[in-house]
């Protein structure tokens, strides 16, 4: 549905996009994930036509739209800030695009009523944006973007201005909405949990390039490099290796850390560590530790039951071992000629 090929965009000496190519399948929900300055918003705005590329092409639905204005690309766009018409009711905000297109009034009324029911704002038709919560305003913005039946829905950190609880509720709602309307959707976010929770596919960007793209589980379990692993989930460095904190086993002595597997503590890389802090995070516990041999800090995640059984206290010594670690591809070594 969307194919970007060889996209380059420079702002002076800064390369926002450095030869980026990506294919986004029809009907998918793809997240563009990366830190600030990675190029994710520039890529999204280039797809929308809000940024012109220095080189490269953008194809939507088989049509080359590289030099076509945003108004003719048949897209819906939702920004982090709602950009609502404050003097219009919820109904008029959602109907705005349809009125501009001079659709018949019965068609507009039917479409608006359907969308307000889908986004959970049925009964709010006559309220003004100032009378809505942040989450409700963002749902109104999504309904307005969907009203014109766009081929593509582009979301630029739509939940970034909301508090954590509302963001969690809205991303669950967005996933259900996408499953219902099936419009090709591209979501820009720097929130790894949001990307893992919502998206069918994730493209991880860094310094204007795509590091890896694929299904969330594939990227999480089989990252192409240290950057992807460290950006897509929490990581800890244990014995020179990056591991997930929930893949670290703790024990009161080396043998307890082995989990009855063959081998010795030395051969399986059991590390002696000091407990620096124990943090209860709902159903799990984060244990901040320091490697006694190297002085390096790292963290492990354990269940409340395991934490209680171990009786973890600050200043005590425990033994840690990685039970699983992704196999990162080895970096290519330049060949001397």
C-alpha positions as protocol buffer text, in pm:
chain_id: "A"
residue {
  index: 1
  type: UNK
  ca { x: 0 y: 0 z: 0 }
}
residue {
  index: 2
  type: UNK
  ca { x: 281 y: 245 z: 91 }
}
residue {
  index: 3
  type: UNK
  ca { x: 628 y: 212 z: -59 }
}
residue {
  index: 4
  type: UNK
  ca { x: 906 y: 461 z: 14 }
}
residue {
  index: 5
  type: UNK
  ca { x: 1223 y: 410 z: -190 }
}
residue {
  index: 6
  type: UNK
  ca { x: 1562 y: 577 z: -144 }
}
residue {
  index: 7
  type: UNK
  ca { x: 1426 y: 865 z: 65 }
}
residue {
  index: 8
  type: UNK
  ca { x: 1678 y: 1135 z: 153 }
}
residue {
  index: 9
  type: UNK
  ca { x: 1610 y: 1456 z: 341 }
}
residue {
  index: 10
  type: UNK
  ca { x: 1874 y: 1696 z: 472 }
}
residue {
  index: 11
  type: UNK
  ca { x: 1842 y: 2004 z: 688 }
}
residue {
  index: 12
  type: UNK
  ca { x: 2173 y: 2174 z: 621 }
}
residue {
  index: 13
  type: UNK
  ca { x: 2441 y: 1925 z: 723 }
}
residue {
  index: 14
  type: UNK
  ca { x: 2195 y: 1711 z: 923 }
}
residue {
  index: 15
  type: UNK
  ca { x: 2065 y: 1400 z: 744 }
}
residue {
  index: 16
  type: UNK
  ca { x: 1710 y: 1346 z: 871 }
}
residue {
  index: 17
  type: UNK
  ca { x: 1658 y: 1060 z: 622 }
}
residue {
  index: 18
  type: UNK
  ca { x: 1955 y: 875 z: 479 }
}
residue {
  index: 19
  type: UNK
  ca { x: 1850 y: 647 z: 191 }
}
residue {
  index: 20
  type: UNK
  ca { x: 1540 y: 508 z: 364 }
}
residue {
  index: 21
  type: UNK
  ca { x: 1331 y: 242 z: 191 }
}
residue {
  index: 22
  type: UNK
  ca { x: 1025 y: 79 z: 348 }
}
residue {
  index: 23
  type: UNK
  ca { x: 714 y: -109 z: 233 }
}
residue {
  index: 24
  type: UNK
  ca { x: 401 y: -86 z: 448 }
}
residue {
  index: 25
  type: UNK
  ca { x: 141 y: -353 z: 362 }
}
residue {
  index: 26
  type: UNK
  ca { x: -221 y: -266 z: 299 }
}
residue {
  index: 27
  type: UNK
  ca { x: -437 y: -287 z: 611 }
}
residue {
  index: 28
  type: UNK
  ca { x: -142 y: -308 z: 851 }
}
residue {
  index: 29
  type: UNK
  ca { x: -63 y: -97 z: 1156 }
}
residue {
  index: 30
  type: UNK
  ca { x: 306 y: -13 z: 1136 }
}
residue {
  index: 31
  type: UNK
  ca { x: 494 y: 175 z: 1409 }
}
residue {
  index: 32
  type: UNK
  ca { x: 794 y: 395 z: 1333 }
}
residue {
  index: 33
  type: UNK
  ca { x: 997 y: 373 z: 1653 }
}
residue {
  index: 34
  type: UNK
  ca { x: 1312 y: 557 z: 1747 }
}
residue {
  index: 35
  type: UNK
  ca { x: 1470 y: 827 z: 1963 }
}
residue {
  index: 36
  type: UNK
  ca { x: 1435 y: 1199 z: 1901 }
}
residue {
  index: 37
  type: UNK
  ca { x: 1616 y: 1296 z: 1581 }
}
residue {
  index: 38
  type: UNK
  ca { x: 1603 y: 944 z: 1435 }
}
residue {
  index: 39
  type: UNK
  ca { x: 1394 y: 1053 z: 1134 }
}
residue {
  index: 40
  type: UNK
  ca { x: 1063 y: 888 z: 1219 }
}
residue {
  index: 41
  type: UNK
  ca { x: 851 y: 1205 z: 1207 }
}
residue {
  index: 42
  type: UNK
  ca { x: 1031 y: 1326 z: 894 }
}
residue {
  index: 43
  type: UNK
  ca { x: 949 y: 994 z: 726 }
}
residue {
  index: 44
  type: UNK
  ca { x: 584 y: 1020 z: 830 }
}
residue {
  index: 45
  type: UNK
  ca { x: 556 y: 1381 z: 710 }
}
residue {
  index: 46
  type: UNK
  ca { x: 720 y: 1282 z: 381 }
}
residue {
  index: 47
  type: UNK
  ca { x: 454 y: 1015 z: 331 }
}
residue {
  index: 48
  type: UNK
  ca { x: 191 y: 1280 z: 407 }
}
residue {
  index: 49
  type: UNK
  ca { x: 345 y: 1531 z: 166 }
}
residue {
  index: 50
  type: UNK
  ca { x: 415 y: 1781 z: 444 }
}
residue {
  index: 51
  type: UNK
  ca { x: 789 y: 1746 z: 378 }
}
residue {
  index: 52
  type: UNK
  ca { x: 943 y: 1735 z: 30 }
}
residue {
  index: 53
  type: UNK
  ca { x: 1221 y: 1482 z: -22 }
}
residue {
  index: 54
  type: UNK
  ca { x: 1561 y: 1579 z: -159 }
}
residue {
  index: 55
  type: UNK
  ca { x: 1552 y: 1246 z: -347 }
}
residue {
  index: 56
  type: UNK
  ca { x: 1352 y: 926 z: -345 }
}
residue {
  index: 57
  type: UNK
  ca { x: 990 y: 834 z: -413 }
}
residue {
  index: 58
  type: UNK
  ca { x: 666 y: 780 z: -222 }
}
residue {
  index: 59
  type: UNK
  ca { x: 405 y: 547 z: -370 }
}
residue {
  index: 60
  type: UNK
  ca { x: 58 y: 510 z: -211 }
}
residue {
  index: 61
  type: UNK
  ca { x: -186 y: 255 z: -347 }
}
residue {
  index: 62
  type: UNK
  ca { x: 24 y: 206 z: -659 }
}
residue {
  index: 63
  type: UNK
  ca { x: 32 y: 578 z: -740 }
}
residue {
  index: 64
  type: UNK
  ca { x: 352 y: 783 z: -728 }
}
residue {
  index: 65
  type: UNK
  ca { x: 261 y: 1077 z: -501 }
}
residue {
  index: 66
  type: UNK
  ca { x: 613 y: 1213 z: -451 }
}
residue {
  index: 67
  type: UNK
  ca { x: 529 y: 1547 z: -612 }
}
residue {
  index: 68
  type: UNK
  ca { x: 157 y: 1554 z: -527 }
}
residue {
  index: 69
  type: UNK
  ca { x: 16 y: 1791 z: -264 }
}
residue {
  index: 70
  type: UNK
  ca { x: -102 y: 1651 z: 72 }
}
residue {
  index: 71
  type: UNK
  ca { x: -466 y: 1733 z: -12 }
}
residue {
  index: 72
  type: UNK
  ca { x: -454 y: 1493 z: -309 }
}
residue {
  index: 73
  type: UNK
  ca { x: -287 y: 1199 z: -133 }
}
residue {
  index: 74
  type: UNK
  ca { x: -610 y: 1066 z: 26 }
}
residue {
  index: 75
  type: UNK
  ca { x: -468 y: 1048 z: 379 }
}
residue {
  index: 76
  type: UNK
  ca { x: -588 y: 1122 z: 730 }
}
residue {
  index: 77
  type: UNK
  ca { x: -342 y: 1283 z: 970 }
}
residue {
  index: 78
  type: UNK
  ca { x: -361 y: 1304 z: 1351 }
}
residue {
  index: 79
  type: UNK
  ca { x: -103 y: 1509 z: 1540 }
}
residue {
  index: 80
  type: UNK
  ca { x: 5 y: 1494 z: 1904 }
}
residue {
  index: 81
  type: UNK
  ca { x: -198 y: 1808 z: 1969 }
}
residue {
  index: 82
  type: UNK
  ca { x: -558 y: 1779 z: 1873 }
}
residue {
  index: 83
  type: UNK
  ca { x: -582 y: 2081 z: 1638 }
}
residue {
  index: 84
  type: UNK
  ca { x: -959 y: 2090 z: 1700 }
}
residue {
  index: 85
  type: UNK
  ca { x: -1180 y: 2375 z: 1589 }
}
residue {
  index: 86
  type: UNK
  ca { x: -1260 y: 2519 z: 1931 }
}
residue {
  index: 87
  type: UNK
  ca { x: -1569 y: 2707 z: 1813 }
}
residue {
  index: 88
  type: UNK
  ca { x: -1725 y: 2393 z: 1661 }
}
residue {
  index: 89
  type: UNK
  ca { x: -1911 y: 2111 z: 1834 }
}
residue {
  index: 90
  type: UNK
  ca { x: -1783 y: 1754 z: 1826 }
}
residue {
  index: 91
  type: UNK
  ca { x: -2029 y: 1675 z: 1545 }
}
residue {
  index: 92
  type: UNK
  ca { x: -1914 y: 1973 z: 1335 }
}
residue {
  index: 93
  type: UNK
  ca { x: -1547 y: 1892 z: 1393 }
}
residue {
  index: 94
  type: UNK
  ca { x: -1594 y: 1536 z: 1269 }
}
residue {
  index: 95
  type: UNK
  ca { x: -1812 y: 1650 z: 976 }
}
residue {
  index: 96
  type: UNK
  ca { x: -1572 y: 1923 z: 863 }
}
residue {
  index: 97
  type: UNK
  ca { x: -1390 y: 1724 z: 593 }
}
residue {
  index: 98
  type: UNK
  ca { x: -1715 y: 1592 z: 451 }
}
residue {
  index: 99
  type: UNK
  ca { x: -1865 y: 1941 z: 432 }
}
residue {
  index: 100
  type: UNK
  ca { x: -1557 y: 2070 z: 250 }
}
residue {
  index: 101
  type: UNK
  ca { x: -1610 y: 1791 z: -3 }
}
residue {
  index: 102
  type: UNK
  ca { x: -1975 y: 1902 z: -34 }
}
residue {
  index: 103
  type: UNK
  ca { x: -2119 y: 1563 z: 55 }
}
residue {
  index: 104
  type: UNK
  ca { x: -2501 y: 1544 z: 92 }
}
residue {
  index: 105
  type: UNK
  ca { x: -2630 y: 1625 z: 441 }
}
residue {
  index: 106
  type: UNK
  ca { x: -2796 y: 1281 z: 496 }
}
residue {
  index: 107
  type: UNK
  ca { x: -2464 y: 1114 z: 408 }
}
residue {
  index: 108
  type: UNK
  ca { x: -2274 y: 1342 z: 647 }
}
residue {
  index: 109
  type: UNK
  ca { x: -2518 y: 1278 z: 933 }
}
residue {
  index: 110
  type: UNK
  ca { x: -2503 y: 902 z: 882 }
}
residue {
  index: 111
  type: UNK
  ca { x: -2123 y: 894 z: 862 }
}
residue {
  index: 112
  type: UNK
  ca { x: -2071 y: 1118 z: 1166 }
}
residue {
  index: 113
  type: UNK
  ca { x: -2315 y: 917 z: 1378 }
}
residue {
  index: 114
  type: UNK
  ca { x: -2143 y: 591 z: 1282 }
}
residue {
  index: 115
  type: UNK
  ca { x: -1796 y: 725 z: 1363 }
}
residue {
  index: 116
  type: UNK
  ca { x: -1895 y: 879 z: 1696 }
}
residue {
  index: 117
  type: UNK
  ca { x: -2037 y: 544 z: 1799 }
}
residue {
  index: 118
  type: UNK
  ca { x: -1720 y: 362 z: 1687 }
}
residue {
  index: 119
  type: UNK
  ca { x: -1489 y: 596 z: 1881 }
}
residue {
  index: 120
  type: UNK
  ca { x: -1708 y: 594 z: 2191 }
}
residue {
  index: 121
  type: UNK
  ca { x: -1834 y: 954 z: 2167 }
}
residue {
  index: 122
  type: UNK
  ca { x: -2200 y: 882 z: 2097 }
}
residue {
  index: 123
  type: UNK
  ca { x: -2395 y: 1134 z: 2306 }
}
residue {
  index: 124
  type: UNK
  ca { x: -2115 y: 1395 z: 2291 }
}
residue {
  index: 125
  type: UNK
  ca { x: -2224 y: 1542 z: 1955 }
}
residue {
  index: 126
  type: UNK
  ca { x: -2315 y: 1883 z: 2091 }
}
residue {
  index: 127
  type: UNK
  ca { x: -2022 y: 1934 z: 2325 }
}
residue {
  index: 128
  type: UNK
  ca { x: -1729 y: 2160 z: 2242 }
}
residue {
  index: 129
  type: UNK
  ca { x: -1362 y: 2047 z: 2256 }
}
residue {
  index: 130
  type: UNK
  ca { x: -1306 y: 2237 z: 2582 }
}
residue {
  index: 131
  type: UNK
  ca { x: -1575 y: 2020 z: 2743 }
}
residue {
  index: 132
  type: UNK
  ca { x: -1391 y: 1696 z: 2659 }
}
residue {
  index: 133
  type: UNK
  ca { x: -1103 y: 1521 z: 2832 }
}
residue {
  index: 134
  type: UNK
  ca { x: -769 y: 1487 z: 2653 }
}
residue {
  index: 135
  type: UNK
  ca { x: -845 y: 1129 z: 2558 }
}
residue {
  index: 136
  type: UNK
  ca { x: -1189 y: 1221 z: 2426 }
}
residue {
  index: 137
  type: UNK
  ca { x: -1044 y: 1504 z: 2216 }
}
residue {
  index: 138
  type: UNK
  ca { x: -793 y: 1265 z: 2062 }
}
residue {
  index: 139
  type: UNK
  ca { x: -1069 y: 1018 z: 1978 }
}
residue {
  index: 140
  type: UNK
  ca { x: -1261 y: 1303 z: 1816 }
}
residue {
  index: 141
  type: UNK
  ca { x: -951 y: 1386 z: 1610 }
}
residue {
  index: 142
  type: UNK
  ca { x: -928 y: 1023 z: 1495 }
}
residue {
  index: 143
  type: UNK
  ca { x: -1298 y: 1022 z: 1399 }
}
residue {
  index: 144
  type: UNK
  ca { x: -1245 y: 1343 z: 1198 }
}
residue {
  index: 145
  type: UNK
  ca { x: -947 y: 1188 z: 1016 }
}
residue {
  index: 146
  type: UNK
  ca { x: -1147 y: 873 z: 936 }
}
residue {
  index: 147
  type: UNK
  ca { x: -1459 y: 1060 z: 820 }
}
residue {
  index: 148
  type: UNK
  ca { x: -1328 y: 1110 z: 465 }
}
residue {
  index: 149
  type: UNK
  ca { x: -1243 y: 737 z: 424 }
}
residue {
  index: 150
  type: UNK
  ca { x: -869 y: 788 z: 374 }
}
residue {
  index: 151
  type: UNK
  ca { x: -654 y: 521 z: 215 }
}
residue {
  index: 152
  type: UNK
  ca { x: -393 y: 583 z: 483 }
}
residue {
  index: 153
  type: UNK
  ca { x: -410 y: 705 z: 844 }
}
residue {
  index: 154
  type: UNK
  ca { x: -94 y: 874 z: 977 }
}
residue {
  index: 155
  type: UNK
  ca { x: -54 y: 925 z: 1352 }
}
residue {
  index: 156
  type: UNK
  ca { x: 230 y: 1145 z: 1480 }
}
residue {
  index: 157
  type: UNK
  ca { x: 273 y: 1061 z: 1852 }
}
residue {
  index: 158
  type: UNK
  ca { x: -104 y: 1100 z: 1902 }
}
residue {
  index: 159
  type: UNK
  ca { x: -96 y: 1010 z: 2271 }
}
residue {
  index: 160
  type: UNK
  ca { x: 224 y: 1188 z: 2368 }
}
residue {
  index: 161
  type: UNK
  ca { x: 52 y: 1474 z: 2551 }
}
residue {
  index: 162
  type: UNK
  ca { x: -162 y: 1245 z: 2769 }
}
residue {
  index: 163
  type: UNK
  ca { x: -91 y: 1090 z: 3107 }
}
residue {
  index: 164
  type: UNK
  ca { x: 26 y: 729 z: 3133 }
}
residue {
  index: 165
  type: UNK
  ca { x: -309 y: 572 z: 3228 }
}
residue {
  index: 166
  type: UNK
  ca { x: -497 y: 748 z: 2946 }
}
residue {
  index: 167
  type: UNK
  ca { x: -223 y: 652 z: 2697 }
}
residue {
  index: 168
  type: UNK
  ca { x: -254 y: 286 z: 2796 }
}
residue {
  index: 169
  type: UNK
  ca { x: -634 y: 293 z: 2759 }
}
residue {
  index: 170
  type: UNK
  ca { x: -617 y: 474 z: 2423 }
}
residue {
  index: 171
  type: UNK
  ca { x: -362 y: 245 z: 2264 }
}
residue {
  index: 172
  type: UNK
  ca { x: -582 y: -55 z: 2353 }
}
residue {
  index: 173
  type: UNK
  ca { x: -875 y: 131 z: 2202 }
}
residue {
  index: 174
  type: UNK
  ca { x: -671 y: 220 z: 1890 }
}
residue {
  index: 175
  type: UNK
  ca { x: -586 y: -146 z: 1832 }
}
residue {
  index: 176
  type: UNK
  ca { x: -955 y: -240 z: 1853 }
}
residue {
  index: 177
  type: UNK
  ca { x: -1045 y: 49 z: 1623 }
}
residue {
  index: 178
  type: UNK
  ca { x: -788 y: -61 z: 1366 }
}
residue {
  index: 179
  type: UNK
  ca { x: -918 y: -418 z: 1374 }
}
residue {
  index: 180
  type: UNK
  ca { x: -1263 y: -277 z: 1297 }
}
residue {
  index: 181
  type: UNK
  ca { x: -1187 y: -26 z: 1021 }
}
residue {
  index: 182
  type: UNK
  ca { x: -874 y: -195 z: 869 }
}
residue {
  index: 183
  type: UNK
  ca { x: -730 y: 130 z: 729 }
}
residue {
  index: 184
  type: UNK
  ca { x: -356 y: 121 z: 658 }
}
residue {
  index: 185
  type: UNK
  ca { x: -207 y: 300 z: 958 }
}
residue {
  index: 186
  type: UNK
  ca { x: 140 y: 437 z: 1034 }
}
residue {
  index: 187
  type: UNK
  ca { x: 212 y: 539 z: 1394 }
}
residue {
  index: 188
  type: UNK
  ca { x: 513 y: 744 z: 1503 }
}
residue {
  index: 189
  type: UNK
  ca { x: 617 y: 684 z: 1863 }
}
residue {
  index: 190
  type: UNK
  ca { x: 924 y: 685 z: 2085 }
}
residue {
  index: 191
  type: UNK
  ca { x: 740 y: 465 z: 2337 }
}
residue {
  index: 192
  type: UNK
  ca { x: 865 y: 107 z: 2298 }
}
residue {
  index: 193
  type: UNK
  ca { x: 578 y: -38 z: 2502 }
}
residue {
  index: 194
  type: UNK
  ca { x: 324 y: 143 z: 2286 }
}
residue {
  index: 195
  type: UNK
  ca { x: 481 y: 6 z: 1967 }
}
residue {
  index: 196
  type: UNK
  ca { x: 492 y: -351 z: 2103 }
}
residue {
  index: 197
  type: UNK
  ca { x: 133 y: -327 z: 2227 }
}
residue {
  index: 198
  type: UNK
  ca { x: -32 y: -177 z: 1918 }
}
residue {
  index: 199
  type: UNK
  ca { x: 163 y: -251 z: 1600 }
}
residue {
  index: 200
  type: UNK
  ca { x: 160 y: -544 z: 1356 }
}
residue {
  index: 201
  type: UNK
  ca { x: 506 y: -439 z: 1239 }
}
residue {
  index: 202
  type: UNK
  ca { x: 774 y: -210 z: 1381 }
}
residue {
  index: 203
  type: UNK
  ca { x: 1044 y: -17 z: 1197 }
}
residue {
  index: 204
  type: UNK
  ca { x: 1325 y: 91 z: 1431 }
}
residue {
  index: 205
  type: UNK
  ca { x: 1498 y: 408 z: 1311 }
}
residue {
  index: 206
  type: UNK
  ca { x: 1829 y: 555 z: 1420 }
}
residue {
  index: 207
  type: UNK
  ca { x: 2021 y: 850 z: 1275 }
}
residue {
  index: 208
  type: UNK
  ca { x: 1804 y: 870 z: 965 }
}
residue {
  index: 209
  type: UNK
  ca { x: 1823 y: 501 z: 876 }
}
residue {
  index: 210
  type: UNK
  ca { x: 1608 y: 194 z: 940 }
}
residue {
  index: 211
  type: UNK
  ca { x: 1797 y: -48 z: 1163 }
}
residue {
  index: 212
  type: UNK
  ca { x: 1540 y: -328 z: 1143 }
}
residue {
  index: 213
  type: UNK
  ca { x: 1177 y: -385 z: 1047 }
}
residue {
  index: 214
  type: UNK
  ca { x: 953 y: -678 z: 1127 }
}
residue {
  index: 215
  type: UNK
  ca { x: 691 y: -818 z: 1362 }
}
residue {
  index: 216
  type: UNK
  ca { x: 723 y: -707 z: 1728 }
}
residue {
  index: 217
  type: UNK
  ca { x: 804 y: -1056 z: 1856 }
}
residue {
  index: 218
  type: UNK
  ca { x: 1072 y: -1105 z: 1592 }
}
residue {
  index: 219
  type: UNK
  ca { x: 1245 y: -775 z: 1672 }
}
residue {
  index: 220
  type: UNK
  ca { x: 1224 y: -837 z: 2046 }
}
residue {
  index: 221
  type: UNK
  ca { x: 1360 y: -1193 z: 2031 }
}
residue {
  index: 222
  type: UNK
  ca { x: 1593 y: -1162 z: 1730 }
}
residue {
  index: 223
  type: UNK
  ca { x: 1730 y: -806 z: 1716 }
}
residue {
  index: 224
  type: UNK
  ca { x: 1980 y: -733 z: 1441 }
}
residue {
  index: 225
  type: UNK
  ca { x: 2211 y: -533 z: 1666 }
}
residue {
  index: 226
  type: UNK
  ca { x: 2267 y: -385 z: 2012 }
}
residue {
  index: 227
  type: UNK
  ca { x: 2075 y: -67 z: 1925 }
}
residue {
  index: 228
  type: UNK
  ca { x: 1755 y: -250 z: 1831 }
}
residue {
  index: 229
  type: UNK
  ca { x: 1777 y: -471 z: 2137 }
}
residue {
  index: 230
  type: UNK
  ca { x: 1840 y: -182 z: 2374 }
}
residue {
  index: 231
  type: UNK
  ca { x: 1568 y: 38 z: 2224 }
}
residue {
  index: 232
  type: UNK
  ca { x: 1299 y: -229 z: 2202 }
}
residue {
  index: 233
  type: UNK
  ca { x: 1272 y: -326 z: 2566 }
}
residue {
  index: 234
  type: UNK
  ca { x: 1480 y: -307 z: 2881 }
}
residue {
  index: 235
  type: UNK
  ca { x: 1831 y: -452 z: 2874 }
}
residue {
  index: 236
  type: UNK
  ca { x: 2102 y: -535 z: 3122 }
}
residue {
  index: 237
  type: UNK
  ca { x: 2469 y: -606 z: 3060 }
}
residue {
  index: 238
  type: UNK
  ca { x: 2584 y: -923 z: 3229 }
}
residue {
  index: 239
  type: UNK
  ca { x: 2928 y: -1076 z: 3171 }
}
residue {
  index: 240
  type: UNK
  ca { x: 2976 y: -856 z: 2866 }
}
residue {
  index: 241
  type: UNK
  ca { x: 2649 y: -967 z: 2709 }
}
residue {
  index: 242
  type: UNK
  ca { x: 2320 y: -781 z: 2663 }
}
residue {
  index: 243
  type: UNK
  ca { x: 2026 y: -968 z: 2817 }
}
residue {
  index: 244
  type: UNK
  ca { x: 1667 y: -889 z: 2911 }
}
residue {
  index: 245
  type: UNK
  ca { x: 1625 y: -823 z: 3287 }
}
residue {
  index: 246
  type: UNK
  ca { x: 1345 y: -1081 z: 3304 }
}
residue {
  index: 247
  type: UNK
  ca { x: 1591 y: -1341 z: 3167 }
}
residue {
  index: 248
  type: UNK
  ca { x: 1822 y: -1308 z: 3470 }
}
residue {
  index: 249
  type: UNK
  ca { x: 1790 y: -1567 z: 3745 }
}
residue {
  index: 250
  type: UNK
  ca { x: 1891 y: -1479 z: 4099 }
}
residue {
  index: 251
  type: UNK
  ca { x: 1995 y: -1716 z: 4378 }
}
residue {
  index: 252
  type: UNK
  ca { x: 2141 y: -1706 z: 4727 }
}
residue {
  index: 253
  type: UNK
  ca { x: 2433 y: -1925 z: 4619 }
}
residue {
  index: 254
  type: UNK
  ca { x: 2583 y: -2018 z: 4281 }
}
residue {
  index: 255
  type: UNK
  ca { x: 2400 y: -2352 z: 4261 }
}
residue {
  index: 256
  type: UNK
  ca { x: 2060 y: -2190 z: 4315 }
}
residue {
  index: 257
  type: UNK
  ca { x: 2125 y: -1961 z: 4022 }
}
residue {
  index: 258
  type: UNK
  ca { x: 2187 y: -2261 z: 3796 }
}
residue {
  index: 259
  type: UNK
  ca { x: 1824 y: -2378 z: 3793 }
}
residue {
  index: 260
  type: UNK
  ca { x: 1942 y: -2744 z: 3804 }
}
residue {
  index: 261
  type: UNK
  ca { x: 2108 y: -2724 z: 3460 }
}
residue {
  index: 262
  type: UNK
  ca { x: 2427 y: -2912 z: 3379 }
}
residue {
  index: 263
  type: UNK
  ca { x: 2755 y: -2734 z: 3433 }
}
residue {
  index: 264
  type: UNK
  ca { x: 2924 y: -2540 z: 3705 }
}
residue {
  index: 265
  type: UNK
  ca { x: 2872 y: -2187 z: 3822 }
}
residue {
  index: 266
  type: UNK
  ca { x: 3193 y: -2086 z: 3651 }
}
residue {
  index: 267
  type: UNK
  ca { x: 3110 y: -2252 z: 3317 }
}
residue {
  index: 268
  type: UNK
  ca { x: 2760 y: -2105 z: 3307 }
}
residue {
  index: 269
  type: UNK
  ca { x: 2869 y: -1753 z: 3390 }
}
residue {
  index: 270
  type: UNK
  ca { x: 2719 y: -1707 z: 3736 }
}
residue {
  index: 271
  type: UNK
  ca { x: 2796 y: -1357 z: 3861 }
}
residue {
  index: 272
  type: UNK
  ca { x: 2835 y: -1250 z: 4224 }
}
residue {
  index: 273
  type: UNK
  ca { x: 2648 y: -922 z: 4275 }
}
residue {
  index: 274
  type: UNK
  ca { x: 2544 y: -680 z: 4548 }
}
residue {
  index: 275
  type: UNK
  ca { x: 2178 y: -577 z: 4584 }
}
residue {
  index: 276
  type: UNK
  ca { x: 2162 y: -197 z: 4568 }
}
residue {
  index: 277
  type: UNK
  ca { x: 1786 y: -142 z: 4552 }
}
residue {
  index: 278
  type: UNK
  ca { x: 1463 y: -343 z: 4543 }
}
residue {
  index: 279
  type: UNK
  ca { x: 1174 y: -171 z: 4365 }
}
residue {
  index: 280
  type: UNK
  ca { x: 821 y: -312 z: 4372 }
}
residue {
  index: 281
  type: UNK
  ca { x: 645 y: -245 z: 4039 }
}
residue {
  index: 282
  type: UNK
  ca { x: 301 y: -396 z: 4080 }
}
residue {
  index: 283
  type: UNK
  ca { x: 314 y: -766 z: 3995 }
}
residue {
  index: 284
  type: UNK
  ca { x: 692 y: -769 z: 3944 }
}
residue {
  index: 285
  type: UNK
  ca { x: 1001 y: -652 z: 4129 }
}
residue {
  index: 286
  type: UNK
  ca { x: 1306 y: -479 z: 3981 }
}
residue {
  index: 287
  type: UNK
  ca { x: 1631 y: -556 z: 4157 }
}
residue {
  index: 288
  type: UNK
  ca { x: 1914 y: -311 z: 4096 }
}
residue {
  index: 289
  type: UNK
  ca { x: 2250 y: -486 z: 4134 }
}
residue {
  index: 290
  type: UNK
  ca { x: 2622 y: -424 z: 4098 }
}
residue {
  index: 291
  type: UNK
  ca { x: 2865 y: -679 z: 3958 }
}
residue {
  index: 292
  type: UNK
  ca { x: 3119 y: -730 z: 4237 }
}
residue {
  index: 293
  type: UNK
  ca { x: 3394 y: -827 z: 3991 }
}
residue {
  index: 294
  type: UNK
  ca { x: 3360 y: -539 z: 3745 }
}
residue {
  index: 295
  type: UNK
  ca { x: 3165 y: -276 z: 3940 }
}
residue {
  index: 296
  type: UNK
  ca { x: 2911 y: -250 z: 3657 }
}
residue {
  index: 297
  type: UNK
  ca { x: 2546 y: -190 z: 3753 }
}
residue {
  index: 298
  type: UNK
  ca { x: 2265 y: -401 z: 3605 }
}
residue {
  index: 299
  type: UNK
  ca { x: 1903 y: -483 z: 3685 }
}
residue {
  index: 300
  type: UNK
  ca { x: 1698 y: -801 z: 3704 }
}
residue {
  index: 301
  type: UNK
  ca { x: 1321 y: -844 z: 3704 }
}
residue {
  index: 302
  type: UNK
  ca { x: 1173 y: -1115 z: 3926 }
}
residue {
  index: 303
  type: UNK
  ca { x: 826 y: -1208 z: 4042 }
}
residue {
  index: 304
  type: UNK
  ca { x: 695 y: -1091 z: 4377 }
}
residue {
  index: 305
  type: UNK
  ca { x: 697 y: -1454 z: 4487 }
}
residue {
  index: 306
  type: UNK
  ca { x: 1063 y: -1505 z: 4397 }
}
residue {
  index: 307
  type: UNK
  ca { x: 1154 y: -1177 z: 4565 }
}
residue {
  index: 308
  type: UNK
  ca { x: 975 y: -1278 z: 4884 }
}
residue {
  index: 309
  type: UNK
  ca { x: 1131 y: -1626 z: 4879 }
}
residue {
  index: 310
  type: UNK
  ca { x: 1481 y: -1480 z: 4842 }
}
residue {
  index: 311
  type: UNK
  ca { x: 1412 y: -1212 z: 5104 }
}
residue {
  index: 312
  type: UNK
  ca { x: 1615 y: -960 z: 4905 }
}
residue {
  index: 313
  type: UNK
  ca { x: 1761 y: -673 z: 5106 }
}
residue {
  index: 314
  type: UNK
  ca { x: 1989 y: -385 z: 5008 }
}
residue {
  index: 315
  type: UNK
  ca { x: 2357 y: -454 z: 5064 }
}
residue {
  index: 316
  type: UNK
  ca { x: 2326 y: -833 z: 5047 }
}
residue {
  index: 317
  type: UNK
  ca { x: 2511 y: -1058 z: 4805 }
}
residue {
  index: 318
  type: UNK
  ca { x: 2327 y: -1272 z: 4548 }
}
residue {
  index: 319
  type: UNK
  ca { x: 2428 y: -1471 z: 4241 }
}
residue {
  index: 320
  type: UNK
  ca { x: 2294 y: -1391 z: 3893 }
}
residue {
  index: 321
  type: UNK
  ca { x: 2292 y: -1577 z: 3563 }
}
residue {
  index: 322
  type: UNK
  ca { x: 2134 y: -1510 z: 3225 }
}
residue {
  index: 323
  type: UNK
  ca { x: 1890 y: -1790 z: 3139 }
}
residue {
  index: 324
  type: UNK
  ca { x: 1853 y: -1664 z: 2782 }
}
residue {
  index: 325
  type: UNK
  ca { x: 2022 y: -1407 z: 2559 }
}
residue {
  index: 326
  type: UNK
  ca { x: 1941 y: -1315 z: 2197 }
}
residue {
  index: 327
  type: UNK
  ca { x: 2207 y: -1411 z: 1948 }
}
residue {
  index: 328
  type: UNK
  ca { x: 2309 y: -1082 z: 1791 }
}
residue {
  index: 329
  type: UNK
  ca { x: 2469 y: -1105 z: 1445 }
}
residue {
  index: 330
  type: UNK
  ca { x: 2842 y: -1045 z: 1455 }
}
residue {
  index: 331
  type: UNK
  ca { x: 2952 y: -711 z: 1316 }
}
residue {
  index: 332
  type: UNK
  ca { x: 3112 y: -733 z: 975 }
}
residue {
  index: 333
  type: UNK
  ca { x: 3490 y: -697 z: 979 }
}
residue {
  index: 334
  type: UNK
  ca { x: 3626 y: -479 z: 696 }
}
residue {
  index: 335
  type: UNK
  ca { x: 3841 y: -673 z: 451 }
}
residue {
  index: 336
  type: UNK
  ca { x: 4182 y: -527 z: 379 }
}
residue {
  index: 337
  type: UNK
  ca { x: 4277 y: -531 z: 11 }
}
